[in-house]
């Protein structure tokens, strides 16, 4: 959640983490302000039956008029809407691909979101997301694996008739993703073909820190069917040669794009790769 996630000092420093963080092993969860949770819960309660009368979407949600709340609540609600894949049509008016009230409820009950730094949580939006989906090009009846599905923003504008399986470590993100897709809460590096199956497409934006992206790409290859494809958003340091070196199967690797400042309020540069298997 760029702009809201507190910055932490290096490991080993004696400083205590800010009060609005919660540790879960090596990962940190960001605590949402209580008034924000209250507002999410109220929206979910007041609109719990509304989806049926509006059909299949998209759905338009208007930001509540929070005259008595601080700007932090507005900023948190805006960030929550965006990580759920919403697009702001005009000030305080958002369009969702799905009816988000159950997701609002899950977030309100948890009171937390994944920390950007430790979870490597960078929602993929805009031109980068569109390009990744275009390169993925899943066809009706295909199966697709998203190994770090988060809240599902990378899957925006997914065509109809695609069977999606996701993997996500964070419990809140997994619960929200599970409202739309078959999602497992676990570390992708522990997932097996016996558990998840094989897929025509793998669409991934793996964690980058400590070269973890290499482990994820290497692990992902076993889940791809013959003549299948991986579309991967990788750090700017990745090259066709070092990506190809990770793959132990016959394939072609092509860099199809590069993007500066790819994620909201960050200076992260990335490249888009397509790996086609023979």
C-alpha positions in Angstrom: 0.0 0.0 0.0 2.4 2.7 -1.2 2.4 5.9 0.8 0.8 4.3 3.8 3.3 1.6 4.7 5.7 2.8 7.4 9.4 2.7 6.5 11.6 0.3 8.6 15.2 0.5 9.4 17.6 -2.3 8.6 17.5 -5.6 10.4 19.5 -5.7 13.5 18.8 -2.1 14.5 17.4 -1.6 18.0 14.6 0.8 17.0 11.1 -0.5 17.7 8.8 -0.8 14.8 6.0 1.8 14.6 2.9 1.1 16.6 0.8 0.4 13.5 2.7 -2.8 12.5 2.2 -6.4 13.5 4.9 -9.0 13.2 4.1 -12.5 11.8 7.5 -14.3 11.5 9.7 -12.5 9.0 6.6 -10.8 7.5 5.0 -7.6 8.8 1.3 -6.7 8.6 0.2 -3.1 8.5 -2.5 -2.2 11.0 -5.4 -0.2 9.5 -6.8 2.7 11.5 -9.8 1.7 13.5 -12.2 4.3 11.9 -11.2 2.9 8.5 -12.1 -0.6 9.6 -15.4 0.7 11.0 -16.2 2.4 7.7 -15.4 -0.8 5.7 -17.6 -2.8 8.0 -20.5 -0.3 7.7 -20.3 -0.3 3.9 -20.3 -4.1 3.9 -23.3 -4.3 6.3 -25.3 -1.7 4.5 -24.8 -3.2 1.1 -24.7 -6.9 1.8 -27.6 -7.8 -0.5 -27.1 -5.1 -3.2 -25.0 -7.1 -5.6 -27.9 -9.3 -6.8 -29.9 -6.3 -8.1 -27.0 -5.0 -10.2 -26.0 -8.2 -12.0 -22.4 -9.2 -12.8 -20.7 -5.8 -12.8 -18.6 -3.7 -13.1 -19.8 -2.0 -9.9 -19.5 1.6 -9.0 -18.7 2.5 -5.3 -18.7 6.0 -4.0 -16.4 7.0 -1.2 -18.4 7.7 2.0 -18.6 11.3 3.1 -16.3 11.2 6.0 -16.5 14.8 7.3 -15.7 13.8 10.8 -12.6 11.7 10.0 -9.0 12.6 9.4 -7.4 12.5 6.0 -5.7 9.2 6.9 -9.0 7.4 6.7 -9.7 8.7 3.2 -6.2 7.8 2.1 -6.5 4.3 3.6 -9.9 3.7 2.0 -8.5 4.9 -1.4 -5.5 2.6 -1.1 -7.7 -0.4 -0.1 -10.1 0.2 -3.0 -7.1 0.4 -5.4 -5.4 -2.8 -4.1 -8.7 -4.6 -4.7 -8.4 -3.6 -8.3 -10.7 -0.5 -8.4 -10.2 2.3 -10.9 -11.1 5.8 -9.8 -13.5 7.1 -12.5 -13.6 10.6 -11.0 -12.8 12.0 -7.5 -14.2 9.6 -4.8 -16.0 7.4 -7.4 -14.5 3.9 -8.0 -15.2 1.1 -10.4 -14.8 -2.5 -9.2 -14.8 -5.6 -11.5 -16.5 -7.6 -8.7 -18.9 -6.7 -5.8 -16.3 -5.9 -3.1 -18.4 -6.0 0.1 -17.2 -9.4 1.3 -13.6 -8.2 0.8 -14.4 -5.1 2.8 -15.7 -7.3 5.5 -12.7 -9.6 5.5 -10.3 -6.6 5.7 -12.3 -4.9 8.5 -12.3 -8.1 10.6 -8.6 -8.6 10.2 -7.7 -4.9 10.6 -4.5 -5.5 8.7 -3.0 -5.5 5.2 0.3 -6.9 4.0 3.3 -4.6 4.4 4.8 -3.5 1.1 8.5 -4.1 2.0 8.5 -7.5 3.8 5.7 -9.1 1.7 7.1 -7.5 -1.5 3.6 -6.3 -2.0 3.5 -4.1 -5.2 0.0 -4.2 -6.9 0.4 -4.3 -10.7 -1.8 -1.7 -12.4 -2.0 0.5 -15.5 -0.1 -0.1 -18.7 2.1 -2.7 -17.1 -0.8 -4.8 -16.0 -2.5 -4.4 -19.4 0.6 -5.4 -21.3 1.1 -8.5 -19.0 -2.4 -9.6 -19.6 -2.1 -9.0 -23.4 1.0 -11.1 -23.5 -0.5 -13.8 -21.4 -3.4 -14.0 -23.8 -5.4 -16.8 -22.1 -8.1 -18.4 -24.2 -11.5 -19.7 -23.1 -11.1 -23.0 -21.3 -7.4 -22.3 -20.3 -6.1 -22.8 -16.8 -4.0 -20.0 -15.3 -1.7 -19.9 -12.3 -0.9 -16.7 -10.4 1.8 -17.6 -7.9 1.7 -14.3 -5.9 -1.9 -13.4 -6.4 -2.3 -10.9 -3.7 -5.7 -9.2 -4.1 -5.8 -10.1 -7.8 -5.0 -6.7 -9.4 -2.7 -8.4 -12.0 -5.8 -10.3 -13.3 -7.9 -7.2 -14.1 -9.8 -7.6 -17.4 -9.2 -11.4 -17.4 -11.3 -12.9 -20.2 -14.3 -15.0 -19.4 -13.9 -18.8 -19.1 -10.5 -18.9 -17.6 -9.9 -21.2 -14.6 -7.6 -19.4 -12.2 -5.6 -20.9 -9.3 -3.7 -18.5 -7.0 -1.2 -18.8 -4.3 -0.7 -16.1 -1.6 1.1 -16.0 1.8 -0.9 -13.3 3.4 -4.2 -14.5 5.0 -6.2 -11.3 4.3 -5.2 -11.1 0.7 -5.8 -14.9 0.2 -9.3 -14.6 1.8 -10.2 -11.7 -0.6 -8.7 -13.5 -3.6 -10.6 -16.6 -2.7 -13.9 -14.7 -3.2 -13.2 -14.9 -6.9 -10.7 -17.6 -7.5 -9.3 -20.9 -6.2 -6.6 -19.6 -3.9 -4.2 -21.4 -1.6 -2.7 -19.6 1.4 0.9 -20.8 1.5 4.5 -20.0 0.2 4.5 -20.7 -3.5 8.0 -22.3 -3.2 6.3 -25.1 -1.2 3.6 -25.8 -3.7 3.7 -29.0 -5.8 2.3 -30.1 -9.1 0.3 -32.8 -7.3 -1.4 -30.1 -5.3 -2.0 -27.4 -7.9 -1.9 -29.2 -11.2 -0.6 -28.1 -14.6 -1.5 -24.9 -16.5 -1.6 -23.4 -19.9 -0.6 -20.0 -18.5 1.4 -18.7 -15.5 1.1 -15.0 -14.9 3.5 -13.8 -12.2 5.0 -10.7 -10.5 7.2 -12.5 -7.9 9.0 -11.0 -5.0 12.3 -9.3 -6.0 14.3 -8.9 -2.8 17.4 -11.2 -2.3 16.9 -12.5 -5.8 13.8 -14.4 -4.8 12.4 -13.8 -8.2 14.9 -16.4 -9.5 13.6 -19.0 -7.2 10.0 -18.3 -8.2 10.6 -18.4 -11.9 12.6 -21.6 -11.5 9.9 -23.2 -9.4 7.1 -22.0 -11.8 8.4 -23.9 -14.8 7.2 -27.3 -13.5 3.5 -26.1 -13.5 3.5 -25.2 -17.2 2.0 -27.6 -19.7 3.8 -28.4 -23.0 3.3 -25.4 -25.3 2.3 -23.3 -22.4 3.6 -19.9 -21.4 4.9 -17.9 -18.5 4.5 -14.2 -18.5 6.7 -12.7 -15.7 7.2 -9.1 -14.4 10.8 -9.2 -13.3 13.3 -6.6 -11.9 15.3 -4.4 -14.2 18.4 -6.4 -13.5 16.9 -9.5 -15.2 18.1 -10.3 -18.7 17.1 -12.8 -21.3 20.2 -14.8 -20.6 19.9 -15.1 -16.9 16.2 -15.9 -17.1 16.9 -18.6 -19.7 19.6 -20.0 -17.4 16.8 -20.7 -14.8 14.7 -22.9 -17.1 15.5 -26.6 -17.3 13.1 -27.2 -20.2 13.1 -26.4 -23.9 11.8 -22.9 -24.2 12.3 -19.5 -25.7 12.7 -16.4 -23.5 11.9 -12.9 -24.8 11.9 -9.5 -23.1 8.9 -7.7 -24.5 8.9 -4.5 -22.5 10.6 -2.4 -19.8 8.9 0.1 -17.4 10.3 2.8 -15.2 8.7 3.6 -11.8 6.4 0.7 -12.5 4.5 0.6 -9.2 2.6 3.4 -7.5 4.9 5.8 -5.5 8.0 3.7 -6.1 11.2 4.0 -8.2 11.2 0.4 -9.1 12.1 -0.4 -12.8 10.9 -3.7 -14.2 11.0 -5.8 -17.4 8.3 -7.9 -18.9 9.3 -11.4 -20.1 7.5 -14.1 -22.1 8.7 -17.7 -21.7 7.2 -20.1 -24.2 7.6 -23.8 -23.7 7.9 -26.4 -26.5 
